[in-house]
Every structure is written in structure tokens, then in C-alpha cells.
Amino acid sequence: MLGILSAGIAPGLALLSYFYLKDEYDSEPISVVMKAFLYGALLVFPIMFIQHVLHTENIIKSDFVDAFLSSSLLEEFFKWFILFYVIYQHANFDEPFDGIVYGVAVSLGFATVENILYLLANGIEYAMARALLPVSSHALFGVIMGFYIGKAKFTENKRKWIVFSLFLPFVLHGSYDFILISQEHWLYIILPFMIFLWWFGLRKVKMAKTLTAIHKKHQYSAEKTLHL
């Protein structure tokens, strides 16, 4: 049991630490980041219940609907809801890169509990594959969601970026699940997809750093002007 719990928790915490340490300016309070992680963890249970109902009532009638409705839309919407309605207005969310930190925290909270439950049901031998695929993909969906949430808060065209913050993770998550559940030779497709996802996610990290640097520069200029 201890081994499964360790294997289930370790990938999520490692990835959260990685993206947390990418914040080169004012690091977010650990307590607030862990609250976001906990919010994501608690989402697993209502989402699992809804997914169970959808399958029990035979509402899911195709792989496409399963991937994009039962998995992607449900999971990404609930994560987005927490990020936008709980985290967005928080006082500590004070620079664009913070969106990535909190987006990853919520996503990995969800992914970690989901991972533990999967390993308890299927065995620790799946731990490495789970770390490389579902857990890391959730982290990257969180990066992308958080990037656009951060962009919405600190740049113009807020509505556009808020829409992007849900739409892009939804499309990418749905595509990821559709590959896994519908393709016979899914491994040959999922590997290049994950390479693309890492490239796209790390590109957003770089862009968020640039936006944060610009924001800090403007903030410093405004403060300097006030003191004149």
C-alpha cells in the first residue's frame, strides 16, 4: 500500500515542483499552491460520479463522445472552474506566470488522486507508464490553461483568452484520450503527440516568463512615477 501511494503521489509532486521552480520572480506561497492542489484532488470524486452515471445510463455511445465529453470536457471544465472562480481573484495571483503555477497545481491535484486510484485497482507495475502519460499530460493541460488565464488577467482581450483557457485544454485532452481509446496502434501516435504537448507547454512557460517580465517592468515604472 505504501509503495502504491508513493508511486501515485511522486510524479505529481515532482512535476508541480518543476513548474513551481520555473517562477523566476515572486514565488507563490506554498500554502496557496497546496490549496489549489487540494481543490484539484477533490474534483476527482464528483467527476467520477458523473462519468459513472453517463456510462450506466448508456449516454456514451462512441469513442469520440467518451473522449471529448465524458473525459475531456468534464475534467477540464471543472479544473477551469476552480482556476477561474476560486484562484483568479486571489491576491497572490499577481503576475502572468502565476496562472501556470496554479493551473498546474489544480491539474496535478486531480491527476494525483486519479493516479493513486488507478494503481490501487490495477497494480504498481503501471506506475511508470502513468507518470509519463496521464500525469504529465494533465500537468501540461494545466500549463496551457494557466497560461491563458494569466494572460486574461494581465492583458487586453480578456474574454478571448478566457475562452482559450478552456477550449485549448479541452481539444488537446480530448485528442489525447481519443488516441488512447480508439486507435489500435495508439503508442505510435501518442508518442509524437506527447512530444508536441511538451513542446507546446514549455513554449507557453517561456511566453509566460516574458509576459511576467514586461508586467514587472510596467509595475516598477508605475511605482517609480508615484514616488516622484
Secondary structure as GFF3:
##gff-version 3
##sequence-region A 1 228
A	DSSP	alpha_helix	2	20	.	.	.	ID=ss1
A	DSSP	alpha_helix	30	56	.	.	.	ID=ss2
A	DSSP	alpha_helix	63	65	.	.	.	ID=ss3
A	DSSP	pi_helix	66	73	.	.	.	ID=ss4
A	DSSP	alpha_helix	74	82	.	.	.	ID=ss5
A	DSSP	pi_helix	83	87	.	.	.	ID=ss6
A	DSSP	alpha_helix	97	122	.	.	.	ID=ss7
A	DSSP	three_ten_helix	124	126	.	.	.	ID=ss8
A	DSSP	alpha_helix	127	130	.	.	.	ID=ss9
A	DSSP	pi_helix	131	135	.	.	.	ID=ss10
A	DSSP	alpha_helix	136	154	.	.	.	ID=ss11
A	DSSP	alpha_helix	158	182	.	.	.	ID=ss12
A	DSSP	alpha_helix	186	227	.	.	.	ID=ss13
###
